[in-house]
Amino acid sequence: MTAQQLIRRALTLNNTLDERGPLSAELAADSLVTLNDLIDEWNGESIRLFSVGRQTFSLVSGQASYTLGPGGDFDIARPEFLYQVSAIIASGTDPFETPVDLVDWAKWSRIPVKTTTSEIPRRAYITDDFPLRTVHVYPIPNTSTSSVVLVMPVDLSAFADLTTDYTFPHGYPKALRYNLAAELAIENGRPVEPRIERIAAMTKAAIAARNSRRHARALAVDPALSPTGRFSILTGEM
């Protein structure tokens, strides 16, 4: 599916364009911007994503914090949030991986001495700074043989142009088409038909529900209530 095909079908849906009518270069270019704005919005919501990525980065002995984002110490697209953090220590020929507790500011601030060093970090705190987030680790690694693993959502790719062909999982083309039709109707001064608005909401909600089931995170609970200390809000399992 190309952006041009998607835009034409969306404009036909909201009666901005006749099915056989010409799509002007100006309208196509403006609609491409709107389409990529829609994808950017979905990326920010995270539950619309269909992929989770795992990235491994080397830690530096004596370095307590690392910038995360384009051009940073961890040079990747800035993630909206992290699902999980772990650490890997290279021990001879058998490196092993251990979970790292991803904490909020309240828990991070309660660490009295943050200059403690160790072979491997046990806690991590991630700031919400923009454009670069900062990853703080504790204890500070005292070796350069350890690494940190970040598990995060992978963004939907923006359409590079009008003609490149893209493939999406089931449900995404229709959701994009109807949600784009609603956005373009508003931008072109047309009312959003109730049918389009209803289908746009339903298809987007279906993707959200499916991805929420796939990537749901367990909640931490009082150990007295659960032997594992965790509870799934979807399955009801301890």
N, C-alpha and C positions, 0 to 999 in steps of 0.2 A: 504494500500500500504506500503510495507516494503522498506527500503533503498536498499536492495539487488535486489528486483524486479525492482526498478527504475533504478539502476545502470546497470543491465543487459540489460534492454530495451534501455537505452541511448547508451551503448556500441554497441548494435546491430544496432542501427540507424546509427552510424558513421562508421560502418564496422570494428570496432576494434575487435569485438567478433562475432563468428558465432552463429546463433540463438540457436543451440543445443550444442554449444561448452561449455567446462567447464570454470567457472569463478574462477580463482586462488584466494587464500586467500590474496596474496600480492596485486593483482590488485583491489580486492574488498575493502581492507583496504585503499589503496591510493585514490580510487574513493570516499569513504565515506568522507574523509577529504575534497576533492574537492566539494562534495555536500554540506557539512556544511559551507564551505567558501562561496559558492553561496548564501545560505540562509542568512549568516551574511551580505553579500553585499546587499541583498534585504531589510534586516531589516534597514540598514543604509539609504536606499532610502525612507523608510516609506510609499510611495504611493503603495507599493506592499502588504501592510498589510491588513488583513481582519477583524481586531478586534480593538476596542478602549476600554481601561480600565479606571475605575474610582477608585482611591485610596484615603482613608481618613486618615489623620495623626493628632495626637494631638499636639497642640502648648503648649509651656512652658512659663509660666509667666516670663517676663523679658528677654527672649531669642530672639534675632533678626535674627539669621541665623541658617540654618539646612542643614547638608550634605545629599545628595540624591544619592543613589547607594548602591551596595552590602556592607553591614557592616556599612552603614552610619546611621544618625539619622532617615532618612526615608529609611528603609532597603529593597529596591527592585532593580530589574534590572535597570541600568541607561538608562533612556529614551533619544532618540535622540532629541525630542522636546516635548513641551506640547501644547495641543489644548486649554486648558482653566484652569483657577484657580478660586476657590471660597472659601468662608469661612463659617463655621457654628458656631453659638453661641448657647450654651445651656442655654435657658431662661426658667426656670421652667420646665414644662412638654411639652413645645412647642418650640423645637429648630428651628431656622430659618437659611436659607442659603442665602448668598448675594454674588454677583460677586466681584472678585478681579481683578483689572486692571493689566494685565501682561505686564510689560514695558521693554524697552531695556535700555542699559547702558546710553544713552544720557538723557532719561527721568529720570532715577534713579539718575543720578549725579546732576540733577537740584533740588532735594529735599534738602533744605538748612540744616535742622536739622533732622537727622535720628534717634535721640534718643527719639522722641515723643512717648508716650504710649497711648494705647486705648484698649477697650474691644475686638476689632476685626480689623484685618488688612484690608487696602483698596488697597494696591499696592504690587506687588511681582516682584522681579528681579531674574532671574535664570542664573547662570554662565555656561560656557561651559567647565569647568574644567574636567579633566579625571584622575583617574577613578571615582571620586566623583564630582558631580555637587554641587553647593551651592544655596539654596533657601533663599533669603533675603526678609523679610516682613516689611511693614511699614503701619501704626505705629506698634511699638513693642507691642505684647499682654501683658496686665497687669492682665490677669486672665488665669488659667489653664483649663477653661471650654470651650475654643474655639478650633476649629479644622480647618485644611486647606484641601481642596479637589483638587487633581490633576487629570486632564483628559488627558490621554496620549495614544499613540499607543502601542499595545501589540505585542511583537516580535513573528515572526514565530519560532516555536521550532526547534532546531537542532535535527537531527536523533541521538538518543542515541546509537544505534548499527545497525547492518545489518538486524535484524530479527523482531524488534518491528513493529507492524502494526499501521499506522497512517491514519487519515481521513482528507481530505482537501476539501474545497468548489469547486464548478464547475470551471473548467478552470485551476486550479493550477497544477494538475498532468501532463497535457500536457505541460504546460509552464515550469515546472521543468524538465521534460524529455528532451525537445528539447534544453533548455538552458544548461542542464548538458551535453548533447551530444556534443554541441559545445565546452564547456570547456574541456571535456575529449579528444576530437579530438586533440585540441591544445597541451594538456599535453602529449599525446601519439605520437606526431610528425606526425599527419595526417592532411590533409587540411580539412577545414570546408566546407562541401558541401553547395552551395548556397541555396538549398531547406531547409536544416536544419537551416541555418542562418536566412532565411526569416521567417520561422515558429516560430523560437525562438523569434525573434523581435516582430512578430505580436501577439503572445500569451502573452508575457510580457506587451506589450502596452495595450492589452485588459484588463488585470488585473489593470494596472495603471489607465486607464480611468474609470473603474467601481469604484475603490476605491477613486479616486479623486472626483467623484460625490457624494459618500457617506459621505466623510469627509471634503469636501471643507469648508474653513473658509471664512467668509464674510470680505470684505475689509472696513476699516474705511474711510469715505469721509467727505468732508467739510459739516457741517450741513446745509449750504445754498443750497446745491445740493440735500440733502436727509433729509426728516423729521426724519428719524431714525438714521442718521449718519452712515449708513452701506449700502453696495452694494454687491450683489452676482455676481461674474464674470461668473457664470454658467447659472443663470436664468435671469439675468438682472433686478432683483427685488430690489427695495429700501427697 
